[in-house]
Amino acid sequence: MSIVVTGATGQLGRLTVEALLRRGVPAADIVATGRDTARIKDLADRGVVTRRADFADPDSLAVAFAGAEKLLLISASIPVDERLDHHRRAIDAALTAEVPLIAYTSMTRADTARTILAETHRATEEYLRERDAPAVVLRNSWYLENYTGQLPLALQHGTFLGAAGDGTVSAATRTDYAEAAAVVLTTEGHTGAVYELGGDQAFTLAELAATASAATGTPVAYTDLPAGAFAQALSDAGVPAELARILADSDLGLGRGELFTDTGDLRRLIGRPTTTLADAITAALR
Ligand SMILES: NC(=O)c1ccc[n+]([C@@H]2O[C@H](COP(=O)([O-])OP(=O)(O)OC[C@H]3O[C@@H](n4cnc5c(N)ncnc54)[C@H](OP(=O)(O)O)[C@@H]3O)[C@@H](O)[C@H]2O)c1
Protein backbone atom coordinates (compact mmCIF):
# COMPACT_ATOMS: atom_id res chain seq x y z
CA MET A 1 0.00 0.00 0.00
CA SER A 2 1.31 3.44 -0.80
CA ILE A 3 0.03 6.62 0.81
CA VAL A 4 1.05 9.84 -0.86
CA VAL A 5 1.05 13.09 1.14
CA THR A 6 1.36 16.47 -0.58
CA GLY A 7 2.73 19.46 1.31
CA ALA A 8 4.99 17.21 3.40
CA THR A 9 7.55 20.02 3.40
CA GLY A 10 4.94 22.00 5.35
CA GLN A 11 3.73 21.61 8.89
CA LEU A 12 0.48 19.66 8.53
CA GLY A 13 1.93 17.32 5.90
CA ARG A 14 5.00 16.51 7.96
CA LEU A 15 2.87 15.88 11.05
CA THR A 16 0.66 13.56 9.01
CA VAL A 17 3.68 11.58 7.84
CA GLU A 18 4.79 11.31 11.49
CA ALA A 19 1.28 10.18 12.49
CA LEU A 20 1.28 7.53 9.73
CA LEU A 21 4.61 6.21 11.01
CA ARG A 22 3.26 6.15 14.58
CA ARG A 23 0.26 4.18 13.35
CA GLY A 24 2.66 1.53 12.04
CA VAL A 25 2.58 2.27 8.33
CA PRO A 26 5.95 1.06 6.98
CA ALA A 27 8.11 4.04 5.99
CA ALA A 28 8.59 2.55 2.51
CA ASP A 29 4.80 2.70 1.98
CA ILE A 30 4.66 6.44 2.60
CA VAL A 31 5.45 8.91 -0.18
CA ALA A 32 6.14 12.37 1.21
CA THR A 33 6.04 15.07 -1.45
CA GLY A 34 6.88 18.72 -1.72
CA ARG A 35 8.28 21.21 -4.16
CA ASP A 36 11.75 20.87 -2.69
CA THR A 37 12.52 17.36 -1.44
CA ALA A 38 15.76 18.55 0.16
CA ARG A 39 13.51 19.91 2.92
CA ILE A 40 12.28 16.41 3.76
CA LYS A 41 15.63 14.66 3.50
CA ASP A 42 15.34 13.66 7.17
CA LEU A 43 12.19 11.69 6.26
CA ALA A 44 14.05 10.02 3.38
CA ASP A 45 16.80 9.10 5.86
CA ARG A 46 14.12 7.28 7.87
CA GLY A 47 13.03 5.25 4.85
CA VAL A 48 10.09 7.38 3.71
CA VAL A 49 9.95 7.72 -0.07
CA THR A 50 10.25 11.36 -1.11
CA ARG A 51 9.18 12.74 -4.46
CA ARG A 52 8.91 16.19 -5.93
CA ALA A 53 5.31 17.31 -6.47
CA ASP A 54 4.51 20.83 -7.59
CA PHE A 55 0.85 21.62 -8.31
CA ALA A 56 2.09 23.97 -11.04
CA ASP A 57 3.87 21.11 -12.81
CA PRO A 58 1.56 18.27 -13.95
CA ASP A 59 4.51 16.07 -14.99
CA SER A 60 5.82 16.09 -11.42
CA LEU A 61 2.34 15.14 -10.15
CA ALA A 62 2.09 12.18 -12.56
CA VAL A 63 5.34 10.77 -11.18
CA ALA A 64 4.56 11.64 -7.56
CA PHE A 65 1.07 10.09 -7.54
CA ALA A 66 1.90 6.93 -9.53
CA GLY A 67 0.86 3.81 -7.64
CA ALA A 68 -0.86 5.69 -4.81
CA GLU A 69 -3.69 3.90 -3.06
CA LYS A 70 -4.50 6.93 -0.93
CA LEU A 71 -3.61 10.56 -1.50
CA LEU A 72 -3.72 13.35 1.05
CA LEU A 73 -4.13 16.54 -0.93
CA ILE A 74 -3.20 19.40 1.37
CA SER A 75 -4.49 22.74 0.16
CA ALA A 76 -1.61 24.90 -1.04
CA SER A 77 -0.32 27.91 0.85
CA ILE A 78 -0.10 30.19 -2.17
CA PRO A 79 -2.01 33.31 -3.28
CA VAL A 80 -5.72 32.44 -3.11
CA ASP A 81 -6.41 33.28 -6.76
CA GLU A 82 -3.94 30.57 -7.85
CA ARG A 83 -5.10 27.86 -5.47
CA LEU A 84 -8.07 26.50 -7.39
CA ASP A 85 -6.07 25.87 -10.59
CA HIS A 86 -3.41 24.13 -8.53
CA HIS A 87 -5.94 21.94 -6.75
CA ARG A 88 -7.67 21.08 -10.05
CA ARG A 89 -4.36 20.00 -11.56
CA ALA A 90 -3.65 17.82 -8.52
CA ILE A 91 -7.12 16.24 -8.71
CA ASP A 92 -6.76 15.65 -12.46
CA ALA A 93 -3.38 13.98 -11.89
CA ALA A 94 -4.80 11.80 -9.12
CA LEU A 95 -7.67 10.69 -11.36
CA THR A 96 -5.32 9.95 -14.24
CA ALA A 97 -3.22 7.88 -11.84
CA GLU A 98 -6.46 6.14 -10.77
CA VAL A 99 -5.86 6.85 -7.10
CA PRO A 100 -8.69 5.07 -5.25
CA LEU A 101 -9.08 7.73 -2.53
CA ILE A 102 -8.28 11.44 -2.43
CA ALA A 103 -8.49 13.07 1.01
CA TYR A 104 -8.67 16.85 0.61
CA THR A 105 -8.02 19.28 3.47
CA SER A 106 -10.77 21.87 3.24
CA MET A 107 -12.17 24.35 5.71
CA THR A 108 -15.07 24.42 8.19
CA ARG A 109 -18.48 24.88 6.57
CA ALA A 110 -16.82 25.38 3.16
CA ASP A 111 -20.18 24.83 1.46
CA THR A 112 -21.81 27.87 3.07
CA ALA A 113 -19.05 30.06 4.56
CA ARG A 114 -18.65 33.48 2.92
CA THR A 115 -14.96 34.10 3.58
CA ILE A 116 -12.35 34.56 0.86
CA LEU A 117 -10.57 31.39 2.01
CA ALA A 118 -13.74 29.29 1.98
CA GLU A 119 -14.42 30.19 -1.66
CA THR A 120 -11.43 28.20 -2.98
CA HIS A 121 -12.17 25.27 -0.72
CA ARG A 122 -15.82 25.25 -1.85
CA ALA A 123 -14.75 25.34 -5.50
CA THR A 124 -12.25 22.52 -4.94
CA GLU A 125 -14.90 20.40 -3.25
CA GLU A 126 -17.23 21.14 -6.19
CA TYR A 127 -14.53 20.06 -8.64
CA LEU A 128 -14.08 16.77 -6.78
CA ARG A 129 -17.82 16.19 -7.17
CA GLU A 130 -17.87 17.34 -10.81
CA ARG A 131 -15.09 14.88 -11.63
CA ASP A 132 -16.85 12.17 -9.63
CA ALA A 133 -13.60 11.66 -7.71
CA PRO A 134 -13.46 9.06 -4.95
CA ALA A 135 -12.90 11.57 -2.18
CA VAL A 136 -13.17 12.34 1.49
CA VAL A 137 -13.20 15.93 2.65
CA LEU A 138 -11.43 16.95 5.84
CA ARG A 139 -12.85 20.36 6.70
CA ASN A 140 -10.35 21.67 9.24
CA SER A 141 -11.20 24.61 11.48
CA TRP A 142 -8.49 27.06 12.51
CA TYR A 143 -5.22 25.83 13.97
CA LEU A 144 -4.71 26.54 17.68
CA GLU A 145 -1.17 27.48 16.63
CA ASN A 146 -2.64 30.53 14.86
CA TYR A 147 -3.24 31.81 18.39
CA THR A 148 -0.37 30.33 20.38
CA GLY A 149 1.95 31.86 17.78
CA GLN A 150 0.60 35.29 18.72
CA LEU A 151 1.31 34.81 22.44
CA PRO A 152 4.66 36.66 22.61
CA LEU A 153 3.17 39.75 20.93
CA ALA A 154 -0.07 39.56 22.93
CA LEU A 155 1.88 39.33 26.19
CA GLN A 156 4.09 42.22 25.14
CA HIS A 157 1.15 44.48 24.25
CA GLY A 158 -1.31 43.10 26.81
CA THR A 159 -3.90 42.27 24.16
CA PHE A 160 -4.92 40.04 21.28
CA LEU A 161 -6.36 41.95 18.36
CA GLY A 162 -9.12 40.68 16.12
CA ALA A 163 -12.37 41.45 14.34
CA ALA A 164 -14.33 38.36 15.37
CA GLY A 165 -16.69 39.95 17.92
CA ASP A 166 -18.01 37.27 20.22
CA GLY A 167 -17.93 34.50 17.61
CA THR A 168 -16.53 31.16 18.68
CA VAL A 169 -13.80 29.20 16.91
CA SER A 170 -13.37 25.41 17.11
CA ALA A 171 -9.61 25.57 16.79
CA ALA A 172 -7.55 22.40 17.22
CA THR A 173 -3.87 21.61 17.01
CA ARG A 174 -2.24 20.68 13.72
CA THR A 175 -1.19 17.46 15.44
CA ASP A 176 -4.81 16.51 16.10
CA TYR A 177 -5.83 17.28 12.50
CA ALA A 178 -2.82 15.32 11.25
CA GLU A 179 -3.75 12.35 13.39
CA ALA A 180 -7.30 12.46 11.99
CA ALA A 181 -5.90 12.53 8.46
CA ALA A 182 -3.70 9.54 9.26
CA VAL A 183 -6.72 7.63 10.59
CA VAL A 184 -8.68 8.39 7.41
CA LEU A 185 -5.70 7.27 5.29
CA THR A 186 -5.25 3.98 7.13
CA THR A 187 -8.81 2.83 7.76
CA GLU A 188 -11.65 2.05 5.38
CA GLY A 189 -15.13 3.45 4.88
CA HIS A 190 -14.39 7.14 4.36
CA THR A 191 -15.13 7.55 0.65
CA GLY A 192 -17.83 10.19 0.18
CA ALA A 193 -17.59 11.46 3.77
CA VAL A 194 -17.30 15.13 4.68
CA TYR A 195 -15.81 15.57 8.13
CA GLU A 196 -16.18 18.88 9.96
CA LEU A 197 -13.10 18.79 12.16
CA GLY A 198 -12.54 21.05 15.14
CA GLY A 199 -11.66 21.16 18.80
CA ASP A 200 -14.09 19.90 21.42
CA GLN A 201 -14.29 23.29 23.15
CA ALA A 202 -14.91 26.28 20.94
CA PHE A 203 -13.87 29.63 22.39
CA THR A 204 -14.33 33.33 21.78
CA LEU A 205 -11.27 35.52 21.39
CA ALA A 206 -12.10 37.08 24.79
CA GLU A 207 -11.93 33.55 26.23
CA LEU A 208 -8.63 33.05 24.41
CA ALA A 209 -7.28 36.13 26.19
CA ALA A 210 -8.63 34.97 29.57
CA THR A 211 -7.03 31.53 29.11
CA ALA A 212 -3.71 33.12 28.13
CA SER A 213 -3.90 35.39 31.19
CA ALA A 214 -4.57 32.45 33.50
CA ALA A 215 -1.75 30.37 32.00
CA THR A 216 0.86 33.12 32.06
CA GLY A 217 -0.17 35.19 35.08
CA THR A 218 0.10 38.24 32.81
CA PRO A 219 -3.13 40.14 32.14
CA VAL A 220 -4.05 39.90 28.46
CA ALA A 221 -7.23 41.38 26.99
CA TYR A 222 -8.98 40.99 23.66
CA THR A 223 -9.48 44.13 21.61
CA ASP A 224 -12.16 43.85 18.96
CA LEU A 225 -11.59 46.13 15.98
CA PRO A 226 -13.51 46.89 12.80
CA ALA A 227 -12.14 44.59 10.07
CA GLY A 228 -10.41 47.44 8.22
CA ALA A 229 -8.63 48.61 11.36
CA PHE A 230 -7.60 45.03 12.19
CA ALA A 231 -6.18 44.55 8.68
CA GLN A 232 -4.31 47.86 9.04
CA ALA A 233 -2.91 46.79 12.43
CA LEU A 234 -1.68 43.53 10.89
CA SER A 235 -0.07 45.43 8.00
CA ASP A 236 1.57 47.83 10.43
CA ALA A 237 3.00 44.77 12.22
CA GLY A 238 4.57 43.59 8.96
CA VAL A 239 1.92 41.21 7.61
CA PRO A 240 1.70 41.56 3.78
CA ALA A 241 -1.39 43.62 2.86
CA GLU A 242 -3.17 40.81 0.95
CA LEU A 243 -2.72 38.35 3.82
CA ALA A 244 -3.85 40.99 6.31
CA ARG A 245 -7.05 41.47 4.28
CA ILE A 246 -7.67 37.71 4.21
CA LEU A 247 -7.05 37.34 7.95
CA ALA A 248 -9.43 40.19 8.78
CA ASP A 249 -12.01 38.68 6.43
CA SER A 250 -11.55 35.30 8.16
CA ASP A 251 -12.17 36.94 11.54
CA LEU A 252 -15.46 38.31 10.20
CA GLY A 253 -16.30 34.73 9.20
CA LEU A 254 -15.34 33.56 12.67
CA GLY A 255 -17.77 36.15 14.04
CA ARG A 256 -20.51 34.68 11.84
CA GLY A 257 -19.85 31.19 13.22
CA GLU A 258 -18.11 29.94 10.08
CA LEU A 259 -15.17 28.39 11.98
CA PHE A 260 -17.40 26.72 14.56
CA THR A 261 -18.32 23.06 14.51
CA ASP A 262 -19.78 20.80 17.13
CA THR A 263 -19.94 17.58 15.11
CA GLY A 264 -17.36 15.80 17.30
CA ASP A 265 -15.86 14.35 14.09
CA LEU A 266 -12.28 15.13 15.13
CA ARG A 267 -12.66 13.56 18.55
CA ARG A 268 -14.31 10.49 17.04
CA LEU A 269 -11.62 10.00 14.39
CA ILE A 270 -8.68 10.33 16.78
CA GLY A 271 -10.45 8.34 19.50
CA ARG A 272 -9.70 10.81 22.31
CA PRO A 273 -10.59 14.34 23.39
CA THR A 274 -8.94 17.03 21.32
CA THR A 275 -6.07 19.09 22.76
CA THR A 276 -7.47 22.00 24.77
CA LEU A 277 -6.57 25.66 24.28
CA ALA A 278 -5.11 25.75 27.81
CA ASP A 279 -2.88 22.74 27.10
CA ALA A 280 -1.77 24.19 23.78
CA ILE A 281 -0.86 27.48 25.47
CA THR A 282 1.05 25.64 28.22
CA ALA A 283 2.93 23.62 25.60
CA ALA A 284 3.74 26.77 23.62
CA LEU A 285 5.08 28.51 26.72
CA ARG A 286 7.44 25.58 27.31
N1 LIG B 1 -6.67 25.76 9.39
C1 LIG B 1 -5.85 26.78 9.50
O1 LIG B 1 -5.80 27.50 10.53
C2 LIG B 1 -4.93 27.09 8.39
C3 LIG B 1 -4.00 28.10 8.56
C4 LIG B 1 -3.11 28.33 7.53
C5 LIG B 1 -3.17 27.58 6.36
N2 LIG B 1 -4.09 26.60 6.24
C6 LIG B 1 -4.18 25.76 5.04
O2 LIG B 1 -3.73 24.46 5.40
C7 LIG B 1 -2.62 24.09 4.60
C8 LIG B 1 -1.63 23.27 5.41
O3 LIG B 1 -1.24 24.04 6.54
P1 LIG B 1 0.27 24.08 6.99
O4 LIG B 1 0.29 24.75 8.29
O5 LIG B 1 0.90 22.76 6.81
O6 LIG B 1 0.89 25.08 5.89
P2 LIG B 1 2.41 25.19 5.46
O7 LIG B 1 3.31 24.79 6.55
O8 LIG B 1 2.56 26.55 4.88
O9 LIG B 1 2.55 24.10 4.30
C9 LIG B 1 1.96 24.30 3.06
C10 LIG B 1 2.44 23.25 2.11
O10 LIG B 1 1.87 23.53 0.83
C11 LIG B 1 2.90 23.30 -0.12
N3 LIG B 1 2.70 23.98 -1.39
C12 LIG B 1 2.62 25.30 -1.63
N4 LIG B 1 2.54 25.50 -2.96
C13 LIG B 1 2.60 24.30 -3.55
C14 LIG B 1 2.60 23.86 -4.90
N5 LIG B 1 2.54 24.72 -5.92
N6 LIG B 1 2.68 22.54 -5.14
C15 LIG B 1 2.76 21.64 -4.14
N7 LIG B 1 2.78 22.00 -2.84
C16 LIG B 1 2.71 23.32 -2.56
C17 LIG B 1 4.13 23.86 0.57
O11 LIG B 1 5.28 23.39 -0.10
P3 LIG B 1 6.63 24.24 -0.15
O12 LIG B 1 7.41 23.74 1.05
O13 LIG B 1 7.23 23.83 -1.44
O14 LIG B 1 6.27 25.68 -0.06
C18 LIG B 1 3.96 23.27 1.95
O15 LIG B 1 4.45 21.95 2.01
C19 LIG B 1 -2.07 25.41 4.07
O16 LIG B 1 -1.38 25.20 2.88
C20 LIG B 1 -3.32 26.24 3.90
O17 LIG B 1 -3.98 25.94 2.68
C21 LIG B 1 -4.95 26.34 7.23
The ligand as a MOL file (V3000), in Angstrom:
LIG
                    3D

  0  0  0     0  0            999 V3000
M  V30 BEGIN CTAB
M  V30 COUNTS 48 52 0 0 0
M  V30 BEGIN ATOM
M  V30 1 N -6.6680 25.7650 9.3930 0
M  V30 2 C -5.8530 26.7810 9.5040 0
M  V30 3 O -5.8000 27.4980 10.5300 0
M  V30 4 C -4.9270 27.0890 8.3940 0
M  V30 5 C -4.0000 28.1040 8.5620 0
M  V30 6 C -3.1130 28.3320 7.5300 0
M  V30 7 C -3.1720 27.5790 6.3600 0
M  V30 8 N -4.0910 26.6030 6.2390 0 CHG=1
M  V30 9 C -4.1840 25.7590 5.0350 0
M  V30 10 O -3.7320 24.4550 5.3990 0
M  V30 11 C -2.6180 24.0880 4.6000 0
M  V30 12 C -1.6290 23.2740 5.4130 0
M  V30 13 O -1.2370 24.0420 6.5410 0
M  V30 14 P 0.2690 24.0790 6.9950 0
M  V30 15 O 0.2890 24.7450 8.2940 0
M  V30 16 O 0.9050 22.7620 6.8140 0 CHG=-1
M  V30 17 O 0.8890 25.0820 5.8870 0
M  V30 18 P 2.4110 25.1860 5.4560 0
M  V30 19 O 3.3060 24.7890 6.5520 0
M  V30 20 O 2.5640 26.5490 4.8780 0
M  V30 21 O 2.5540 24.0970 4.2990 0
M  V30 22 C 1.9560 24.3040 3.0610 0
M  V30 23 C 2.4430 23.2520 2.1070 0
M  V30 24 O 1.8710 23.5300 0.8300 0
M  V30 25 C 2.9000 23.2980 -0.1240 0
M  V30 26 N 2.7020 23.9760 -1.3860 0
M  V30 27 C 2.6190 25.2950 -1.6330 0
M  V30 28 N 2.5390 25.5040 -2.9560 0
M  V30 29 C 2.6030 24.2980 -3.5480 0
M  V30 30 C 2.5970 23.8610 -4.8960 0
M  V30 31 N 2.5360 24.7160 -5.9200 0
M  V30 32 N 2.6780 22.5350 -5.1400 0
M  V30 33 C 2.7590 21.6420 -4.1370 0
M  V30 34 N 2.7850 21.9980 -2.8370 0
M  V30 35 C 2.7130 23.3160 -2.5560 0
M  V30 36 C 4.1290 23.8620 0.5710 0
M  V30 37 O 5.2800 23.3870 -0.1020 0
M  V30 38 P 6.6280 24.2360 -0.1510 0
M  V30 39 O 7.4050 23.7380 1.0490 0
M  V30 40 O 7.2320 23.8350 -1.4370 0
M  V30 41 O 6.2660 25.6760 -0.0630 0
M  V30 42 C 3.9630 23.2710 1.9500 0
M  V30 43 O 4.4500 21.9540 2.0090 0
M  V30 44 C -2.0650 25.4120 4.0730 0
M  V30 45 O -1.3850 25.1970 2.8790 0
M  V30 46 C -3.3210 26.2420 3.9020 0
M  V30 47 O -3.9790 25.9370 2.6810 0
M  V30 48 C -4.9540 26.3380 7.2350 0
M  V30 END ATOM
M  V30 BEGIN BOND
M  V30 1 1 1 2
M  V30 2 2 2 3
M  V30 3 1 2 4
M  V30 4 1 4 5
M  V30 5 2 4 48
M  V30 6 2 5 6
M  V30 7 1 6 7
M  V30 8 2 7 8
M  V30 9 1 8 9
M  V30 10 1 8 48
M  V30 11 1 9 10
M  V30 12 1 9 46
M  V30 13 1 10 11
M  V30 14 1 11 12
M  V30 15 1 11 44
M  V30 16 1 12 13
M  V30 17 1 13 14
M  V30 18 2 14 15
M  V30 19 1 14 16
M  V30 20 1 14 17
M  V30 21 1 17 18
M  V30 22 2 18 19
M  V30 23 1 18 20
M  V30 24 1 18 21
M  V30 25 1 21 22
M  V30 26 1 22 23
M  V30 27 1 23 24
M  V30 28 1 23 42
M  V30 29 1 24 25
M  V30 30 1 25 26
M  V30 31 1 25 36
M  V30 32 1 26 27
M  V30 33 1 26 35
M  V30 34 2 27 28
M  V30 35 1 28 29
M  V30 36 1 29 30
M  V30 37 2 29 35
M  V30 38 1 30 31
M  V30 39 2 30 32
M  V30 40 1 32 33
M  V30 41 2 33 34
M  V30 42 1 34 35
M  V30 43 1 36 37
M  V30 44 1 36 42
M  V30 45 1 37 38
M  V30 46 2 38 39
M  V30 47 1 38 40
M  V30 48 1 38 41
M  V30 49 1 42 43
M  V30 50 1 44 45
M  V30 51 1 44 46
M  V30 52 1 46 47
M  V30 END BOND
M  V30 END CTAB
M  END
